[in-house]
């Protein structure tokens, strides 16, 4: 059996703290969710939403971000939905984490952090919006 929770917020940087708080309130105390899992969940969603705000709605009126959290005994599935420009994460090059700090580009680590902290990452663009699904198993 799974339990589903949802929140909708404006695609603005000020909404990030509210989304992180929602994740903590929803997931904290769920069996299998320790401090590290909670940190990973918040980091992945924060990075995804920052990308949506910065790139997804670029050149558009700010829209909304919908965060849906599905709690089940073995995993947490989070789906982040927006209605901005479509984005294909598989086509985005990963940063060179081996390079020294002075040789690295500024930014570009959001997707890297998402892939490092989540067990599954899936993206789908449909008529109903752009859906980024993040799965964390425990």
Phi and psi in degrees as GROMACS dihedral restraints (atoms count N, CA, C in turn):
[ dihedral_restraints ]
;  ai    aj    ak    al  type     phi  dphi    fc
    3     4     5     6     1  -122.1    20    10
    4     5     6     7     1   157.1    20    10
    6     7     8     9     1  -120.0    20    10
    7     8     9    10     1   129.4    20    10
    9    10    11    12     1  -112.1    20    10
   10    11    12    13     1   135.9    20    10
   12    13    14    15     1  -129.6    20    10
   13    14    15    16     1   148.4    20    10
   15    16    17    18     1  -144.1    20    10
   16    17    18    19     1   146.2    20    10
   18    19    20    21     1  -141.7    20    10
   19    20    21    22     1   144.2    20    10
   21    22    23    24     1  -122.4    20    10
   22    23    24    25     1   132.3    20    10
   24    25    26    27     1  -138.4    20    10
   25    26    27    28     1   160.2    20    10
   27    28    29    30     1   -65.1    20    10
   28    29    30    31     1   144.6    20    10
   30    31    32    33     1   -79.3    20    10
   31    32    33    34     1    72.8    20    10
   33    34    35    36     1  -134.7    20    10
   34    35    36    37     1   150.5    20    10
   36    37    38    39     1   -57.8    20    10
   37    38    39    40     1   -31.2    20    10
   39    40    41    42     1   -64.6    20    10
   40    41    42    43     1   -19.7    20    10
   42    43    44    45     1   -79.9    20    10
   43    44    45    46     1   -15.9    20    10
   45    46    47    48     1   -60.6    20    10
   46    47    48    49     1   -42.8    20    10
   48    49    50    51     1   -62.9    20    10
   49    50    51    52     1   -40.1    20    10
   51    52    53    54     1   -63.9    20    10
   52    53    54    55     1   -40.5    20    10
   54    55    56    57     1   -66.1    20    10
   55    56    57    58     1   -41.3    20    10
   57    58    59    60     1   -63.4    20    10
   58    59    60    61     1   -42.2    20    10
   60    61    62    63     1   -62.6    20    10
   61    62    63    64     1   -38.7    20    10
   63    64    65    66     1   -62.7    20    10
   64    65    66    67     1   -43.2    20    10
   66    67    68    69     1   -60.8    20    10
   67    68    69    70     1   -46.7    20    10
   69    70    71    72     1   -62.5    20    10
   70    71    72    73     1   -47.1    20    10
   72    73    74    75     1   -64.3    20    10
   73    74    75    76     1   -34.6    20    10
   75    76    77    78     1   -78.5    20    10
   76    77    78    79     1   -40.2    20    10
   78    79    80    81     1   -98.9    20    10
   79    80    81    82     1   -27.1    20    10
   81    82    83    84     1   -62.4    20    10
   82    83    84    85     1   132.8    20    10
   84    85    86    87     1    90.5    20    10
   85    86    87    88     1   -11.2    20    10
   87    88    89    90     1   -70.0    20    10
   88    89    90    91     1   134.6    20    10
   90    91    92    93     1   -52.8    20    10
   91    92    93    94     1   129.3    20    10
   93    94    95    96     1    95.3    20    10
   94    95    96    97     1   -11.2    20    10
   96    97    98    99     1   -96.3    20    10
   97    98    99   100     1   104.1    20    10
   99   100   101   102     1  -100.7    20    10
  100   101   102   103     1  -175.3    20    10
  102   103   104   105     1   -60.5    20    10
  103   104   105   106     1   -37.0    20    10
  105   106   107   108     1   -67.8    20    10
  106   107   108   109     1   -44.2    20    10
  108   109   110   111     1   -61.1    20    10
  109   110   111   112     1   -44.7    20    10
  111   112   113   114     1   -60.9    20    10
  112   113   114   115     1   -43.3    20    10
  114   115   116   117     1   -60.6    20    10
  115   116   117   118     1   -46.0    20    10
  117   118   119   120     1   -61.1    20    10
  118   119   120   121     1   -43.2    20    10
  120   121   122   123     1   -61.4    20    10
  121   122   123   124     1   -47.0    20    10
  123   124   125   126     1   -66.8    20    10
  124   125   126   127     1   -40.3    20    10
  126   127   128   129     1   -62.6    20    10
  127   128   129   130     1   -47.1    20    10
  129   130   131   132     1   -61.9    20    10
  130   131   132   133     1   -45.3    20    10
  132   133   134   135     1   -69.1    20    10
  133   134   135   136     1   -39.3    20    10
  135   136   137   138     1   -59.9    20    10
  136   137   138   139     1   -45.2    20    10
  138   139   140   141     1   -65.9    20    10
  139   140   141   142     1   -43.0    20    10
  141   142   143   144     1   -62.4    20    10
  142   143   144   145     1   -45.2    20    10
  144   145   146   147     1   -69.5    20    10
  145   146   147   148     1   -35.1    20    10
  147   148   149   150     1   -61.1    20    10
  148   149   150   151     1   -42.4    20    10
  150   151   152   153     1   -63.9    20    10
  151   152   153   154     1   -40.0    20    10
  153   154   155   156     1   -62.4    20    10
  154   155   156   157     1   -46.9    20    10
  156   157   158   159     1   -63.6    20    10
  157   158   159   160     1   -45.3    20    10
  159   160   161   162     1   -75.1    20    10
  160   161   162   163     1   -44.5    20    10
  162   163   164   165     1  -109.7    20    10
  163   164   165   166     1   -42.4    20    10
  165   166   167   168     1   -62.5    20    10
  166   167   168   169     1   -42.5    20    10
  168   169   170   171     1  -101.9    20    10
  169   170   171   172     1    14.9    20    10
  171   172   173   174     1   -59.1    20    10
  172   173   174   175     1   129.5    20    10
  174   175   176   177     1    76.6    20    10
  175   176   177   178     1     7.1    20    10
  177   178   179   180     1  -122.3    20    10
  178   179   180   181     1   164.1    20    10
  180   181   182   183     1   -65.7    20    10
  181   182   183   184     1   141.7    20    10
  183   184   185   186     1   -57.3    20    10
  184   185   186   187     1   134.1    20    10
  186   187   188   189     1  -107.3    20    10
  187   188   189   190     1  -145.5    20    10
  189   190   191   192     1  -123.0    20    10
  190   191   192   193     1   163.7    20    10
  192   193   194   195     1  -125.3    20    10
  193   194   195   196     1   130.2    20    10
  195   196   197   198     1  -110.3    20    10
  196   197   198   199     1   126.6    20    10
  198   199   200   201     1  -114.7    20    10
  199   200   201   202     1   120.9    20    10
  201   202   203   204     1  -115.5    20    10
  202   203   204   205     1   130.9    20    10
  204   205   206   207     1  -119.6    20    10
  205   206   207   208     1   126.2    20    10
  207   208   209   210     1  -114.7    20    10
  208   209   210   211     1   112.2    20    10
  210   211   212   213     1   -95.7    20    10
  211   212   213   214     1   125.4    20    10
  213   214   215   216     1  -132.6    20    10
  214   215   216   217     1   168.7    20    10
  216   217   218   219     1   -59.3    20    10
  217   218   219   220     1   -33.3    20    10
  219   220   221   222     1  -107.0    20    10
  220   221   222   223     1    -8.8    20    10
  222   223   224   225     1  -160.3    20    10
  223   224   225   226     1   164.9    20    10
  225   226   227   228     1  -121.6    20    10
  226   227   228   229     1   128.6    20    10
  228   229   230   231     1  -112.9    20    10
  229   230   231   232     1   124.9    20    10
  231   232   233   234     1  -118.1    20    10
  232   233   234   235     1   132.0    20    10
  234   235   236   237     1  -118.4    20    10
  235   236   237   238     1   124.3    20    10
  237   238   239   240     1  -106.3    20    10
  238   239   240   241     1   121.5    20    10
  240   241   242   243     1  -118.1    20    10
  241   242   243   244     1   137.3    20    10
  243   244   245   246     1  -140.2    20    10
  244   245   246   247     1   173.3    20    10
  246   247   248   249     1  -126.7    20    10
  247   248   249   250     1    26.1    20    10
  249   250   251   252     1   -90.2    20    10
  250   251   252   253     1  -155.4    20    10
  252   253   254   255     1   -65.4    20    10
  253   254   255   256     1   140.9    20    10
  255   256   257   258     1   -67.8    20    10
  256   257   258   259     1   155.4    20    10
  258   259   260   261     1  -146.9    20    10
  259   260   261   262     1   136.4    20    10
  261   262   263   264     1  -112.8    20    10
  262   263   264   265     1   100.3    20    10
  264   265   266   267     1   -61.4    20    10
  265   266   267   268     1   -30.5    20    10
  267   268   269   270     1   -66.6    20    10
  268   269   270   271     1   -22.5    20    10
  270   271   272   273     1   -90.7    20    10
  271   272   273   274     1    -2.9    20    10
  273   274   275   276     1   -91.5    20    10
  274   275   276   277     1   124.2    20    10
  276   277   278   279     1   -67.7    20    10
  277   278   279   280     1   142.8    20    10
  279   280   281   282     1   -79.2    20    10
  280   281   282   283     1   149.5    20    10
  282   283   284   285     1   -69.7    20    10
  283   284   285   286     1   156.1    20    10
  285   286   287   288     1   -83.4    20    10
  286   287   288   289     1    97.6    20    10
  288   289   290   291     1   -78.3    20    10
  289   290   291   292     1    -9.6    20    10
  291   292   293   294     1   -83.3    20    10
  292   293   294   295     1   -20.3    20    10
  294   295   296   297     1   -70.3    20    10
  295   296   297   298     1   151.7    20    10
  297   298   299   300     1   -66.5    20    10
  298   299   300   301     1   159.4    20    10
  300   301   302   303     1   -56.6    20    10
  301   302   303   304     1   -38.0    20    10
  303   304   305   306     1   -70.9    20    10
  304   305   306   307     1   -17.7    20    10
  306   307   308   309     1   -98.6    20    10
  307   308   309   310     1    -4.0    20    10
  309   310   311   312     1   -89.5    20    10
  310   311   312   313     1   147.9    20    10
  312   313   314   315     1   -72.8    20    10
  313   314   315   316     1   152.0    20    10
  315   316   317   318     1   -76.2    20    10
  316   317   318   319     1   133.0    20    10
  318   319   320   321     1    80.1    20    10
  319   320   321   322     1  -173.5    20    10
  321   322   323   324     1    85.9    20    10
  322   323   324   325     1     7.7    20    10
  324   325   326   327     1  -100.1    20    10
  325   326   327   328     1    -5.1    20    10
  327   328   329   330     1   -56.2    20    10
  328   329   330   331     1   -54.2    20    10
  330   331   332   333     1   -63.7    20    10
  331   332   333   334     1   -37.7    20    10
  333   334   335   336     1   -57.9    20    10
  334   335   336   337     1   -47.4    20    10
  336   337   338   339     1   -63.5    20    10
  337   338   339   340     1   -39.7    20    10
  339   340   341   342     1   -61.0    20    10
  340   341   342   343     1   -49.6    20    10
  342   343   344   345     1   -65.6    20    10
  343   344   345   346     1   -31.1    20    10
  345   346   347   348     1   -74.7    20    10
  346   347   348   349     1   -30.3    20    10
  348   349   350   351     1   -97.4    20    10
  349   350   351   352     1   -19.3    20    10
  351   352   353   354     1  -105.1    20    10
  352   353   354   355     1   152.6    20    10
  354   355   356   357     1   -84.9    20    10
  355   356   357   358     1   -29.3    20    10
  357   358   359   360     1  -140.1    20    10
  358   359   360   361     1   140.7    20    10
  360   361   362   363     1  -135.0    20    10
  361   362   363   364     1   125.2    20    10
  363   364   365   366     1  -136.5    20    10
  364   365   366   367     1   141.6    20    10
  366   367   368   369     1  -128.7    20    10
  367   368   369   370     1   136.5    20    10
  369   370   371   372     1  -142.9    20    10
  370   371   372   373     1   133.6    20    10
  372   373   374   375     1  -108.6    20    10
  373   374   375   376     1   119.8    20    10
  375   376   377   378     1  -129.7    20    10
  376   377   378   379     1   179.8    20    10
  378   379   380   381     1   -64.4    20    10
  379   380   381   382     1   -20.8    20    10
  381   382   383   384     1   -91.4    20    10
  382   383   384   385     1     8.5    20    10
  384   385   386   387     1   120.4    20    10
  385   386   387   388     1  -176.5    20    10
  387   388   389   390     1   -97.7    20    10
  388   389   390   391     1   127.1    20    10
  390   391   392   393     1  -121.4    20    10
  391   392   393   394     1   116.2    20    10
  393   394   395   396     1  -105.8    20    10
  394   395   396   397     1   117.4    20    10
  396   397   398   399     1  -106.2    20    10
  397   398   399   400     1   127.3    20    10
  399   400   401   402     1  -121.1    20    10
  400   401   402   403     1   128.1    20    10
  402   403   404   405     1  -120.8    20    10
  403   404   405   406     1   131.5    20    10
  405   406   407   408     1  -123.5    20    10
  406   407   408   409     1   118.7    20    10
  408   409   410   411     1   -96.4    20    10
  409   410   411   412     1   155.0    20    10
